[in-house]
């Protein structure tokens, strides 16, 4: 199966599960930026429940702007705020300290474009979960899909349930720091799985797609 996806910030587990199960992955470069999507936000589990982490962006004066051309806002110190939120949520998880040195630099370096930041941190995540896949980028905006091709560019969305968009997706429970308080919460950001399950993350993700 070849899969088309939008770029995403610390994407949910459905996103990474699909990447692992795909023959080829194509990240869309020619889509218009849309608000309230995983392009600039993720969801994590904290002691107060699920919260979104949203990256502020500058869209400029144009009504339509390609996702790859979206600039990060310099008006707020969102990197410090996001890292502090990750620390508060996961510093007691089994593998947070194990991955801190890998992820902290992304919140210290200055980035100009959302697309570049997302792709860079995604590459590091794929390395950390030992995902041996090649990610390509689209040459144009594809509108027709055939057999063996799956368009998830807008199917993986904060307001859509994975089960309704992808019949092959299955919820696979794993240990979460606050599961005794809230019960298991599915399809959180990839960091929720990584910090809680560490090297076992890849095997959990592989079970989520039943082909």
C-alpha positions in Angstrom: 0.0 0.0 0.0 1.3 3.5 -1.0 0.1 6.2 1.4 -0.2 9.9 1.0 -0.1 12.1 4.2 0.0 15.7 5.2 2.9 16.9 7.2 2.2 16.7 11.0 3.6 17.9 14.3 4.4 14.9 16.6 1.6 13.1 14.8 -0.8 10.7 16.4 -0.3 6.9 16.5 -2.6 6.2 13.6 -0.2 8.3 11.4 2.9 6.5 12.4 1.2 3.1 12.3 0.3 3.7 8.7 3.8 4.8 7.9 5.2 1.5 9.2 2.7 -0.5 7.3 3.1 1.3 4.0 5.2 0.2 1.0 5.9 3.9 0.2 5.0 7.1 2.1 4.5 10.4 0.3 4.3 13.6 2.3 2.2 16.3 0.6 4.1 19.5 -0.3 1.5 21.1 -2.5 -1.6 21.3 -0.2 -3.0 24.6 1.1 -2.5 25.1 4.8 -5.5 24.4 6.9 -6.2 25.5 10.5 -7.0 23.1 13.4 -5.2 20.1 11.9 -2.2 18.0 13.0 0.0 20.2 10.8 0.7 22.5 13.7 -0.7 20.6 16.8 -0.5 17.4 18.7 -2.3 15.9 21.7 -0.7 14.7 24.9 -1.9 13.2 28.2 -1.2 15.2 31.3 -2.3 15.0 34.9 -5.2 17.1 33.9 -6.2 15.0 31.0 -5.7 15.4 27.3 -4.3 18.8 26.1 -3.4 20.1 22.7 0.0 21.7 22.0 -0.4 24.2 19.2 2.4 25.8 17.2 1.6 29.5 16.3 2.2 30.3 12.7 2.2 33.4 10.5 0.1 33.0 7.4 0.8 36.4 5.9 -1.7 38.3 3.8 -2.6 35.6 1.3 -5.9 33.7 1.9 -4.3 30.5 0.5 -0.8 29.5 1.4 1.0 26.2 0.8 1.8 24.2 3.9 5.5 24.1 3.0 5.6 28.0 2.9 4.0 28.5 6.4 6.4 30.4 8.7 6.6 29.9 12.4 5.5 32.8 14.5 8.2 34.6 16.5 5.8 36.4 18.7 5.6 33.7 21.4 8.2 31.4 22.9 6.2 28.3 21.9 9.2 26.0 22.0 9.9 26.6 25.7 6.2 26.3 26.5 5.8 23.0 24.6 9.0 21.5 26.1 7.8 22.4 29.6 4.5 20.8 28.9 6.2 17.6 27.7 8.3 17.6 30.8 5.3 18.1 33.1 3.4 15.4 31.4 6.0 12.7 30.9 8.9 13.3 33.3 7.7 10.3 35.4 7.3 8.1 32.4 9.7 5.1 32.0 11.6 6.5 29.0 11.4 10.3 29.2 15.0 10.8 30.3 16.2 8.2 27.8 14.9 10.3 24.9 15.4 13.8 26.3 18.8 14.4 24.6 17.3 13.4 21.2 14.3 15.7 21.3 15.3 18.7 23.4 17.5 20.2 20.5 14.4 20.6 18.4 13.0 23.0 21.0 16.2 25.0 21.3 17.1 25.6 17.6 15.4 28.5 15.8 13.2 27.3 12.9 11.7 29.5 10.1 9.3 27.1 8.5 6.7 24.8 10.0 7.3 22.2 7.3 11.0 22.0 7.9 10.6 21.7 11.7 7.9 19.0 11.3 9.9 16.9 8.8 13.1 17.2 10.9 11.5 16.0 14.2 9.6 13.4 12.3 12.8 12.0 10.9 14.2 11.8 14.4 11.1 10.0 15.7 11.3 7.4 12.9 15.0 6.9 13.9 14.1 6.4 17.6 11.4 3.8 16.8 13.7 2.0 14.4 11.4 2.5 11.4 13.2 1.4 8.3 11.1 3.3 5.8 11.8 5.9 3.1 9.7 9.0 3.1 9.2 10.8 -0.2 7.6 14.1 -1.1 5.0 14.8 -3.7 5.8 16.5 -7.0 2.2 17.8 -7.5 -1.2 17.6 -5.8 -2.6 14.2 -6.7 -6.4 14.0 -6.9 -7.1 10.5 -8.3 -6.1 7.4 -6.4 -6.1 3.8 -7.6 -5.8 0.3 -6.2 -3.0 0.0 -3.6 -3.1 3.8 -2.9 -4.5 5.4 0.2 -5.1 9.1 0.6 -4.9 10.0 4.3 -3.9 13.7 3.8 -7.1 14.9 5.5 -8.3 11.6 6.9 -6.0 11.9 9.9 -7.5 14.8 11.6 -8.1 15.9 15.3 -11.9 15.9 14.7 -12.1 12.5 13.0 -12.0 9.1 14.5 -9.3 6.8 13.0 -11.7 3.8 12.9 -14.1 5.8 10.6 -11.4 6.8 8.2 -9.3 3.7 8.1 -11.0 0.2 8.5 -7.6 -1.4 8.9 -6.8 0.6 12.1 -7.1 -1.0 15.5 -6.7 0.4 19.0 -3.9 -1.3 20.8 -3.7 -0.4 24.6 -0.3 0.2 26.2 0.9 1.5 29.5 0.3 5.2 30.1 1.4 7.2 33.1 -2.1 8.4 34.0 -4.1 5.3 33.0 -5.3 4.7 36.5 -6.7 8.2 36.6 -8.2 8.4 33.1 -8.1 4.9 31.7 -6.4 4.2 28.4 -6.6 7.1 26.0 -6.0 6.0 22.3 -4.3 7.8 19.4 -2.3 10.4 21.3 0.9 11.9 19.9 3.7 9.5 19.1 5.6 10.9 22.1 3.0 9.4 24.4 3.9 6.0 23.1 7.6 6.7 22.9 8.0 8.0 26.5 5.9 5.2 28.0 7.0 2.2 25.9 10.4 3.1 24.6 12.0 0.4 22.4 8.7 -1.5 22.3 7.0 1.4 20.5 7.5 -0.1 17.0 5.9 -3.4 17.9 2.9 -1.6 19.4 2.5 0.5 16.2 2.8 -2.6 13.9 -0.2 -4.2 15.7 -2.4 -1.1 15.0 -2.9 -1.8 11.2 -4.5 -5.1 10.3 -4.2 -5.7 6.5 
